[in-house]
Structure formats: structure tokens, C-alpha cells
Amino acid sequence: MSYGHLLGLANASEPLTIADARDIHPCSMGQASGCATAGDPLPRFVPSMQASHAKGGVAARSRPVGRGVALAAKRNRESGRRNCHASSMPDTTCHMSVSLDGFVAGPDQSREDPLGKRGRELHAWHLGDERANDADATAAGWLMRPRGAYVMGRNMFGPIRGEWDEDWRGWWGPEPPYHAPVFVLTHHAHEPIEMEGGTAFYFVTDGFDAAYAQARETAGEGGVDIAGGASTVRQALVAGVVDELTLDVAPVLLGSGERIFDGVESFGLEPVEVLHSPLATHIRYRRAG
């Protein structure tokens, strides 16, 4: 399912709401179980967008963060909206949380367990764990950067397989966190779905290249993000279109599940920044040369 990873955020002392999720960008692996409206507590998972942003320096001081991660991400997002055209941005980004053994989701994904068994463990760095620190807050800021368009797989959009036999409108409630066009890969045609807040889902049956071309044309200077899931990210890497890839490597071994590098024979990216906390090592890669 999508490795656009993301799950929702939860604060140990105060539940986050859908409005909070928009600000923290439910993280890179996509899928949340159930939908909610603004002001309601988040469901167990809220899928995330995946975007990255260059931010300098490794934080030397560690401090607990939970809701603080959300607030930092919100500030970064507001700043990004003001400056996204004034600063240098890679054309195409991708941001994923991954286990040490290379899985972005656990086995047995379902509507009730969209990240698979133990998949949520990959996202502790932004889910309110008291060990999270400034490095995690910075990585949440990378994840939050708004983009001009997104590409995602059908598994990230929802749990329905085969023909569209129900009125599914995504995991994110009436106002998804993307606020931009989202091009969904599928083998089954579907009319576009317009949501609140500027998000519109367009369903592309001609494959990854066609979806990516439409996203590029639509995004303009805003850039494209490959939101997930695993299959869509693999296709983007094989096609060589990813200019910046951020991996949040969690100290977790899943043993099985969904990988993003199977079948990817060359990488072509080099590390440009590394941050870490007890919960994840955040590595930003950019296209070499």
C-alpha cells in the first residue's frame, strides 16, 4: 500500500486533530484508516504527503518534542508557502520512512491496518514519542514543504481493488493535506474528484510516465512529489525522475512487507545531509552532479 508513508500523529497528552495533520503532513507512507472532519481526533493513521526541503545543520541539542514537531512543521509550511518560488527547489522529490531491512510497510496491509503489521513503528519519530528531538522536527519540516502536484499509486489512495464499487474519496476526509492536484495511477478509469482546500484527484490509466508528465505540466515551478506507495516510488526511481529523496531510516527490522528498491538497478543520488535521533536517521539525497 503506500508507502507514501504516513501515519497520523499522536501526542501523549493531547490528541491531534485533522487540522493538525494538515500542518504536520501525515507522513510518507500513506494511508489512514477512516476519515474525519476538522476538529475531530485523528484516526489511528493519517496518510502523509511526502515532500522534502533542504534545511541546514544537525541539531546538537536534543529536546523532547511531540506537538512541538507539528508546530515546527506548521511554521516551516507557512514559510515555504511564502518562499517556495524565491528559493531553489528540486523539481521532483520523495520522502519515505523505511526500516533497516528496506521495508516501507509491513506485511498484511488492509483497510484496518494500512501500514501492515508493525508498519507504524517506522513513524515513531513524528508520532509523539518522547525521545524525538530537533532532528525529527527538522525532518518533519522537510516533509511539510508544499509542492505543485503529486503522483501516487491507487493503493495509497485507498484499499479498493479492481473496479470502483464504492464512493471512496481517500483516507483524508473532506480536505486532504495536499492542496494541489494529485495524479493517481490505476488500471480502472474514474472521474476526477475535487475536494476542499484545493486538492483534486485525477485518475491516470496510461501508466507512471503519463501520470508524471501530467503532474510536471500542472506543477510548473512548484515541483512534483512522488507521494507513494512503494510501487510508484520504485517506478519513479527506475525512470530516474527523482531529484531529491529523503529517507527516515528507523532502527526497526520488519522481516517482510513492501520494499521500494526491489528492481532498482542504479541510484544516481548522493547524500547531502544527515540528521539523527534515537528514533530515526534522516538522510537527504540529491541527484549526483
C-alpha positions in Angstrom: 0.0 0.0 0.0 1.5 3.1 0.0 4.4 3.9 1.2 3.9 7.4 1.0 4.2 6.8 4.4 2.3 8.2 6.7 0.6 7.9 9.6 -1.0 10.2 11.8 0.4 12.0 14.7 -0.5 11.5 18.2 0.5 13.4 21.3 0.8 11.6 24.5 -1.1 14.3 26.4 -3.4 15.8 23.8 -5.0 14.2 20.7 -4.2 15.9 17.4 -6.9 16.8 15.0 -7.3 16.6 11.3 -6.4 20.3 11.2 -3.1 19.4 13.0 -2.5 16.7 10.4 -2.7 19.1 7.6 0.1 21.1 9.2 2.4 18.1 10.0 1.8 16.3 6.9 0.8 12.9 7.7 4.0 11.2 6.8 5.2 9.4 3.9 3.7 6.2 3.7 0.3 6.6 3.1 -2.9 5.5 4.4 -5.1 6.1 7.2 -7.9 4.1 8.4 -11.1 6.0 8.2 -11.8 9.7 7.6 -12.5 12.5 9.9 -13.5 16.1 9.8 -11.6 19.1 11.0 -11.6 19.3 14.8 -12.1 15.6 15.3 -9.4 13.5 16.8 -7.2 11.8 14.3 -7.9 8.2 13.3 -5.2 5.8 14.1 -3.4 6.6 10.8 -3.5 9.7 8.7 -1.6 9.3 5.4 1.1 11.6 4.7 2.4 13.6 1.8 5.9 13.4 1.0 7.9 16.4 0.3 11.3 17.4 1.2 13.1 20.6 1.9 16.8 21.5 2.4 17.4 22.8 5.9 20.9 23.2 7.2 22.8 21.8 10.1 22.5 18.9 12.5 20.8 19.8 15.8 23.4 19.5 18.5 20.8 19.9 21.3 18.1 17.3 21.8 14.8 18.1 23.3 11.6 16.2 23.6 9.0 17.0 21.0 5.5 15.8 20.3 3.1 18.5 19.5 6.3 20.6 19.0 7.0 18.7 15.9 3.6 19.7 14.5 4.2 23.3 15.4 7.6 23.3 13.8 6.3 21.7 10.7 3.5 24.3 10.6 5.9 27.1 10.8 8.0 25.6 8.0 5.0 25.1 5.8 3.9 28.7 6.3 7.4 29.9 5.4 7.6 27.5 2.5 4.3 28.9 1.0 5.8 32.4 1.2 9.2 31.5 -0.2 8.7 28.4 -2.4 9.2 30.4 -5.6 12.0 32.5 -4.3 14.3 29.6 -3.2 15.9 26.9 -5.1 13.8 23.7 -5.1 14.4 20.3 -6.8 11.9 19.6 -9.5 10.8 16.2 -8.1 11.0 15.0 -4.5 10.1 11.9 -2.5 10.1 11.4 1.3 9.8 7.9 2.8 10.2 6.2 6.2 11.9 2.9 5.9 13.1 0.0 8.1 16.7 -1.1 8.4 16.0 -4.0 6.2 14.4 -1.8 3.5 10.7 -2.1 4.0 8.3 0.9 3.9 5.3 -1.1 5.1 4.8 -4.3 7.0 3.1 -7.4 5.7 -0.7 -8.0 5.6 -1.8 -4.5 4.8 -5.6 -3.9 5.0 -8.2 -1.2 5.4 -7.9 -1.7 9.2 -4.1 -1.9 9.1 -3.0 0.2 6.2 0.7 0.2 7.0 0.8 -3.6 7.6 1.9 -5.4 10.7 4.3 -3.2 12.8 4.4 -0.6 10.0 3.6 2.1 12.4 6.9 1.5 14.1 8.7 3.2 11.2 7.0 6.5 12.1 7.6 6.9 15.8 9.9 9.9 15.0 6.8 12.0 14.2 4.1 10.3 16.3 4.8 11.9 19.6 7.4 9.6 21.1 9.1 11.5 24.0 12.6 10.6 22.6 12.0 12.7 19.4 14.3 15.7 19.2 15.1 18.7 17.0 16.4 16.5 14.2 12.9 14.9 13.9 11.3 18.3 13.9 13.5 19.4 11.1 12.7 16.3 9.1 9.0 17.0 9.7 9.7 20.4 8.1 11.2 18.7 5.0 8.1 16.5 4.8 5.8 19.5 5.0 7.1 21.5 2.1 4.2 22.2 -0.3 4.5 21.0 -3.9 2.8 21.9 -7.1 1.4 18.4 -7.8 1.7 14.9 -6.5 1.8 11.4 -8.0 0.6 8.4 -6.0 -0.5 4.8 -6.6 -4.0 3.5 -6.2 -3.1 1.5 -3.1 -2.1 4.7 -1.4 -5.3 6.4 -2.4 -7.4 3.7 -0.9 -8.0 0.0 -0.1 -10.4 -0.7 -3.0 -9.1 -3.2 -5.6 -10.5 -3.9 -9.1 -13.5 -1.9 -10.3 -14.6 1.1 -8.3 -17.5 -0.3 -6.5 -17.9 2.3 -3.8 -17.6 6.1 -3.4 -14.2 6.2 -1.9 -12.6 9.6 -1.7 -9.3 8.9 0.0 -8.2 8.4 3.6 -8.0 12.1 4.5 -11.5 13.4 5.0 -13.1 16.3 3.0 -9.9 18.4 3.0 -6.8 16.3 2.2 -3.4 17.7 3.2 -2.2 18.1 -0.4 -3.8 21.3 -1.5 -2.8 20.6 -5.1 -3.6 18.3 -8.0 -2.9 14.6 -7.2 -2.5 12.1 -10.1 -3.4 8.6 -9.1 -2.1 5.5 -11.0 -4.9 3.0 -11.7 -5.9 0.4 -14.2 -9.6 1.4 -13.8 -10.9 4.7 -15.1 -12.5 7.1 -12.7 -13.9 10.6 -12.9 -11.8 13.3 -11.2 -12.7 14.0 -7.6 -12.5 17.6 -6.3 -12.0 18.1 -2.6 -12.0 21.0 -0.3 -8.8 23.1 0.1 -7.6 22.8 -3.5 -6.9 19.1 -3.6 -8.2 17.3 -6.7 -7.6 13.6 -7.6 -7.1 12.7 -11.2 -7.0 9.1 -12.2 -4.5 8.0 -14.9 -4.8 4.7 -16.7 -1.8 5.1 -19.0 1.0 4.3 -16.6 3.6 6.1 -14.5 5.1 8.1 -17.3 1.8 9.6 -18.3 0.9 10.5 -14.7 4.3 12.1 -14.1 4.1 14.1 -17.3 0.7 15.5 -16.3 2.0 16.3 -12.9 5.0 18.1 -14.3 2.9 20.2 -16.6 0.4 21.1 -13.9 3.0 21.8 -11.1 5.1 24.4 -13.1 7.7 25.9 -10.8 6.0 24.3 -7.7 7.7 20.9 -8.4 6.3 17.4 -8.2 6.3 15.0 -5.2 6.2 11.2 -5.5 3.8 10.5 -2.7 3.9 6.7 -2.7 3.3 3.8 -2.4 6.2 1.5 -2.8 5.4 0.5 -6.4 5.0 4.1 -7.5 8.3 5.1 -5.8 10.1 2.2 -7.5 8.8 3.3 -10.9 10.0 6.9 -10.3 13.4 5.7 -9.2 13.7 3.4 -12.3 12.6 6.2 -14.5 15.3 8.4 -13.0 13.0 11.4 -12.3 13.6 11.8 -8.6 15.9 14.8 -7.9 15.8 14.6 -4.1 15.0 11.6 -1.9 14.7 11.7 1.8 14.7 8.5 3.8 13.8 8.3 7.5 15.6 5.1 8.5 14.0 3.7 11.6 16.0 1.3 13.8 13.5 -1.4 13.1 13.6 -4.8 11.4 10.3 -5.8 9.8 11.4 -9.0 8.0 8.8 -8.7 5.3 6.5 -6.3 3.7 6.8 -3.8 0.9 10.2 -2.6 -0.4 11.0 0.4 -2.5 14.3 -0.6 -4.0 13.5 -4.0 -5.5 14.2 -3.9 -9.2 16.0 -0.5 -8.9 19.4 -1.2 -10.5 21.0 2.2 -10.2 20.6 5.0 -7.7 22.3 8.2 -9.1 21.8 10.2 -5.9 24.3 11.2 -3.2 23.8 12.1 0.4 23.9 15.8 1.2 22.6 16.0 4.7 22.1 13.6 7.7 20.3 14.2 10.9 19.5 11.7 13.6 17.6 11.0 16.8 17.1 7.8 18.8 14.1 7.1 16.6 15.4 7.6 13.0 18.3 8.7 10.9 17.1 11.2 8.3 19.1 11.2 5.1 18.6 13.6 2.3 19.9 12.5 -1.1 20.2 14.6 -4.2 20.9 13.8 -7.8 24.7 13.4 -8.3 26.4 16.1 -10.4 
